[in-house]
């Protein structure tokens, strides 16, 4: 029986515990990102409030939502290029001024 591994019930129990801990950790990380003086329409604040409400109303839905968001974001993380990240952060140049047209009289 030692070679067959742990019973499936035990594995399910630990998967459930790990899922809860992971979801709580992700919600806490989202709280750390929210500025302390964020207004009511700040996007970080809105997302965090939505996550807290999901955790209150349906923790299982929150776990499913976070796993779905992780699944969508990992390909982006895999293709992350440090050079591209710095190019995105480069300041934008000022827009070109339009030349004035003068009317011939």
C-alpha positions in Angstrom: 0.0 0.0 0.0 3.0 2.3 0.4 3.6 2.3 -3.3 0.0 3.2 -4.2 0.3 6.6 -2.6 -2.0 8.5 -0.2 -5.7 7.9 -0.3 -7.7 10.1 -2.8 -9.7 11.6 0.1 -6.5 12.9 1.7 -5.4 14.4 -1.6 -8.7 16.1 -2.1 -8.5 17.5 1.4 -5.1 19.0 0.9 -6.1 20.4 -2.6 -9.0 22.2 -0.9 -6.8 23.6 1.8 -4.2 24.8 -0.7 -6.9 26.3 -2.9 -8.2 28.3 0.1 -4.8 29.5 1.1 -3.8 30.5 -2.4 -7.0 32.5 -2.9 -6.5 34.3 0.4 -3.0 35.1 -0.5 -4.0 36.5 -3.9 -6.7 38.7 -2.3 -4.1 39.9 0.2 -1.7 40.8 -2.6 -4.5 42.7 -4.3 -5.0 44.7 -1.1 -1.3 45.6 -0.9 -1.5 47.2 -4.4 -4.5 49.5 -3.6 -3.3 53.0 -2.6 -4.4 54.1 0.8 -6.0 57.3 -0.5 -7.7 55.7 -3.5 -11.0 57.2 -4.4 -14.2 55.3 -4.8 -13.8 54.9 -8.6 -10.1 53.9 -8.5 -9.8 50.7 -10.6 -7.6 48.9 -8.1 -10.0 49.8 -5.3 -13.0 48.5 -7.3 -11.3 45.2 -8.2 -10.3 44.7 -4.6 -13.8 45.4 -3.4 -15.2 42.9 -5.9 -12.7 40.2 -4.8 -13.7 40.8 -1.1 -17.4 40.5 -2.0 -16.8 37.4 -3.9 -14.9 35.9 -1.0 -17.8 36.8 1.3 -20.6 35.6 -0.9 -19.1 32.6 -2.6 -15.5 31.5 -1.7 -15.7 28.7 -4.1 -16.6 31.1 -7.0 -13.6 33.3 -5.9 -11.3 30.3 -6.1 -12.6 29.4 -9.6 -12.3 33.0 -10.8 -8.8 33.3 -9.6 -7.7 30.0 -11.1 -9.3 31.1 -14.4 -7.5 34.5 -14.2 -4.2 32.7 -13.5 -4.7 30.4 -16.5 -5.3 33.4 -18.7 -2.2 35.3 -17.5 0.5 32.6 -17.5 1.1 32.7 -21.3 1.7 36.4 -21.0 4.2 35.8 -18.2 5.9 33.1 -20.2 6.4 35.5 -23.2 7.5 38.4 -21.1 10.5 40.1 -22.6 12.5 42.5 -20.4 13.4 44.7 -23.4 9.7 45.0 -24.4 8.8 45.9 -20.8 11.2 48.8 -20.8 10.0 49.9 -24.2 6.4 50.1 -22.9 7.5 52.3 -20.0 9.4 54.8 -22.3 7.9 58.3 -22.2 5.8 59.3 -25.1 7.0 62.1 -27.3 4.9 65.3 -27.6 2.4 65.2 -30.5 3.6 66.9 -33.6 2.2 70.4 -34.2 -0.1 70.8 -37.2 1.1 73.4 -39.7 -1.3 76.4 -40.1 -2.7 76.9 -43.5 -2.8 80.4 -44.8 -5.4 81.4 -47.3 -4.3 83.1 -50.5 -6.1 86.4 -50.9 
